[in-house]
Amino acid sequence: MTNQYTPPKVWTMDSESGGQWASINRPDSGARHEKTLAVGANPLQLHSLATPNGQKVTIMLEELLALGVKEAEYDAYLINIGEGDQFSSGFVDINPNSKIPALSDHSSDTPIRVFESGAILLYLAEKFGHLLPKDLVTRTETMNWLFWLQGSAPYLGGGFGHFYAYAPEKYEYPINRFTMETKRQLDVLDKRLANNQYLGGSEYSIADIATWPWYGNVVLNTVYEAAEFLDAASYTNVMRWAKEIEQRPTVQRGRIVNRVWGEEWEQLAERHSAADIDAVLSKKP
Ligand SMILES: N[C@@H](CCC(=O)N[C@@H](CS)C(=O)NCC(=O)O)C(=O)O
């Protein structure tokens, strides 16, 4: 194999890397422009986009609302990451890492900022007392899988998804490397789900809510168009779990919030009340 790139002594950003996300990538952090975030009337203010990481939070909020938790009412504002909205001063104030999703809880006098999708799920589960088992054994197993997902998904998204779907050219080495890892992770999930209905055990929880938007969407072929390439159908337990969760009305509601691509009946740029979702879903043929 020939090595076509010789790294310089000190890396500098002298050319764009190419590909779908090249224009937003820079090796520094912090705000790039001044703009405050809108604040709606609901207790929870979400600033997000319906990527898998974004879907985790909107599905969680819809689950809580379906459980009757009125305090989980939320305004969901669109952060268009292709346009650089994540670099506004207002967004950076609630997430210094400039990545969606970010939540601001305005239910008390001083708003509480919550960033990192796993931290948001945990915050909401603890605040409202749902979707995280209370006994130590099941809670610990649920947390094991939540943290597993947070550590594993970047290989699926930033590794496999990036090189298979977004990179400007198909490069064999990274596609092989991340396909291997993605299939290994699917096998981990498949074995866990062979004897357990859900990741934490017998109860649907934040571990499933975190994981479905990634591995569920991959095996159902709704991200990366890679189900055939990965032989997703062979992970029968993951497929059973993915299909079951896909049927939940809460998942069908949450997955369309802050989504600005796909069919007309699955696009809702901003959500301020349940009626906003009802109106979009009513267009489904
Ligand atoms: N570890 C973070 C990852 C969030 C993340 O990667 N968000 C992506 C979209 S899925 C993003 O905002 N990217 C914009 C950017 O990198 O500038 C989390 O779980 O919240």
The ligand as an ORCA input file, in Angstrom:
! r2SCAN-3c Opt
* xyz 0 1
  N     -21.409     13.698     22.187
  C     -22.356     14.627     21.654
  C     -22.312     14.577     20.145
  C     -23.220     15.575     19.507
  C     -22.946     15.699     18.010
  O     -22.021     15.102     17.468
  N     -23.765     16.536     17.328
  C     -23.556     16.774     15.921
  C     -24.796     16.420     15.123
  S     -25.265     14.751     15.373
  C     -23.290     18.268     15.698
  O     -23.932     19.094     16.299
  N     -22.356     18.593     14.818
  C     -22.056     19.959     14.484
  C     -20.590     20.231     14.418
  O     -19.794     19.295     14.587
  O     -20.236     21.393     14.170
  C     -23.754     14.296     22.180
  O     -24.027     13.099     22.384
  O     -24.566     15.202     22.401
*
